[in-house]
Amino acid sequence: MNIIQVTVVYALPDIQYIYEVNLRSRSTVKDAILASNLLKKIDSISLHNNRVGIHNKLVNLKSHVKDGDRIEIYRNLIIDPKERRRKKVFCF
């Protein structure tokens, strides 16, 4: 049984949560998030609503992780960035 180390991150505007977890090889993104205990610490994270990625590429919860992977939990957008820029241009 090989042990791998991955990092699980979640960032808010004022604080970043970064946890390194040790897992068995062939573990999934979901396994890593559960091992980090972020779901217990932050109520706003939902595995059903938040998207996840590995090194800034979207993946699903069943994706397998490799040693050294950085698993990112993304916040839901309040407003689409394109729409925000469009509104900003027309406000002047």
C-alpha positions as a Markdown table, in Angstrom:
| # | Residue | x | y | z |
|---|---|---|---|---|
| 1 | Met | 0.0 | 0.0 | 0.0 |
| 2 | Asn | 1.6 | 3.3 | -1.2 |
| 3 | Ile | 0.9 | 6.5 | 0.7 |
| 4 | Ile | 0.6 | 9.7 | -1.3 |
| 5 | Gln | 0.4 | 13.3 | -0.1 |
| 6 | Val | -2.0 | 15.9 | -1.7 |
| 7 | Thr | -3.0 | 19.4 | -0.8 |
| 8 | Val | -6.6 | 20.5 | -0.4 |
| 9 | Val | -7.3 | 24.2 | -0.7 |
| 10 | Tyr | -10.3 | 26.5 | -0.4 |
| 11 | Ala | -10.0 | 30.3 | -0.6 |
| 12 | Leu | -12.3 | 33.0 | 0.7 |
| 13 | Pro | -11.6 | 36.7 | 0.1 |
| 14 | Asp | -10.0 | 37.1 | 3.5 |
| 15 | Ile | -8.7 | 33.7 | 4.4 |
| 16 | Gln | -7.2 | 30.6 | 2.7 |
| 17 | Tyr | -7.6 | 27.1 | 4.0 |
| 18 | Ile | -4.7 | 24.8 | 3.0 |
| 19 | Tyr | -4.4 | 21.3 | 4.3 |
| 20 | Glu | -2.0 | 18.5 | 3.4 |
| 21 | Val | -3.4 | 15.0 | 3.7 |
| 22 | Asn | -1.9 | 11.6 | 3.3 |
| 23 | Leu | -4.0 | 9.1 | 1.4 |
| 24 | Arg | -3.7 | 5.6 | -0.1 |
| 25 | Ser | -2.8 | 5.5 | -3.7 |
| 26 | Arg | -5.8 | 5.2 | -6.0 |
| 27 | Ser | -7.8 | 7.6 | -3.7 |
| 28 | Thr | -10.2 | 10.0 | -5.3 |
| 29 | Val | -10.7 | 13.8 | -5.1 |
| 30 | Lys | -13.7 | 13.1 | -2.8 |
| 31 | Asp | -11.5 | 11.0 | -0.5 |
| 32 | Ala | -9.0 | 13.8 | -0.2 |
| 33 | Ile | -11.6 | 16.5 | 0.6 |
| 34 | Leu | -13.2 | 14.3 | 3.3 |
| 35 | Ala | -9.8 | 13.6 | 4.8 |
| 36 | Ser | -9.1 | 17.3 | 5.0 |
| 37 | Asn | -12.1 | 17.8 | 7.2 |
| 38 | Leu | -12.9 | 21.1 | 5.4 |
| 39 | Leu | -16.6 | 20.1 | 5.1 |
| 40 | Lys | -16.9 | 20.1 | 8.9 |
| 41 | Lys | -15.1 | 23.4 | 9.3 |
| 42 | Ile | -16.8 | 25.4 | 6.6 |
| 43 | Asp | -20.6 | 25.2 | 6.2 |
| 44 | Ser | -20.6 | 26.9 | 2.8 |
| 45 | Ile | -18.8 | 24.0 | 1.0 |
| 46 | Ser | -21.1 | 21.4 | -0.5 |
| 47 | Leu | -19.8 | 18.5 | -2.6 |
| 48 | His | -23.0 | 18.8 | -4.7 |
| 49 | Asn | -22.7 | 22.5 | -5.4 |
| 50 | Asn | -19.1 | 23.4 | -5.5 |
| 51 | Arg | -16.9 | 22.6 | -8.4 |
| 52 | Val | -13.5 | 21.0 | -7.8 |
| 53 | Gly | -10.2 | 20.9 | -9.8 |
| 54 | Ile | -6.7 | 19.6 | -9.7 |
| 55 | His | -4.0 | 22.2 | -10.5 |
| 56 | Asn | -6.7 | 24.6 | -11.9 |
| 57 | Lys | -8.3 | 22.0 | -14.2 |
| 58 | Leu | -11.9 | 21.0 | -13.5 |
| 59 | Val | -12.4 | 17.4 | -12.5 |
| 60 | Asn | -15.1 | 15.3 | -10.9 |
| 61 | Leu | -15.2 | 13.9 | -7.4 |
| 62 | Lys | -14.4 | 10.4 | -8.7 |
| 63 | Ser | -11.1 | 11.4 | -10.3 |
| 64 | His | -8.0 | 9.7 | -8.9 |
| 65 | Val | -5.4 | 11.8 | -7.3 |
| 66 | Lys | -1.6 | 11.5 | -7.6 |
| 67 | Asp | 1.2 | 12.3 | -5.2 |
| 68 | Gly | 1.7 | 16.1 | -5.1 |
| 69 | Asp | -1.7 | 17.1 | -6.5 |
| 70 | Arg | -3.3 | 20.3 | -5.4 |
| 71 | Ile | -7.1 | 19.8 | -5.1 |
| 72 | Glu | -9.0 | 23.1 | -5.3 |
| 73 | Ile | -12.5 | 23.6 | -4.1 |
| 74 | Tyr | -14.0 | 26.5 | -6.1 |
| 75 | Arg | -16.5 | 29.0 | -4.7 |
| 76 | Asn | -19.7 | 29.6 | -6.6 |
| 77 | Leu | -19.8 | 32.8 | -8.6 |
| 78 | Ile | -22.0 | 35.6 | -7.4 |
| 79 | Ile | -22.0 | 37.2 | -10.8 |
| 80 | Asp | -20.5 | 36.1 | -14.1 |
| 81 | Pro | -17.2 | 38.0 | -14.7 |
| 82 | Lys | -18.2 | 39.0 | -18.2 |
| 83 | Glu | -21.5 | 40.4 | -17.0 |
| 84 | Arg | -19.7 | 42.3 | -14.3 |
| 85 | Arg | -17.4 | 43.9 | -16.8 |
| 86 | Arg | -20.3 | 44.7 | -19.1 |
| 87 | Lys | -22.2 | 46.5 | -16.3 |
| 88 | Lys | -19.0 | 48.4 | -15.3 |
| 89 | Val | -18.6 | 49.7 | -18.8 |
| 90 | Phe | -22.2 | 50.9 | -19.1 |
| 91 | Cys | -22.3 | 52.5 | -15.7 |
| 92 | Phe | -20.1 | 55.4 | -16.7 |
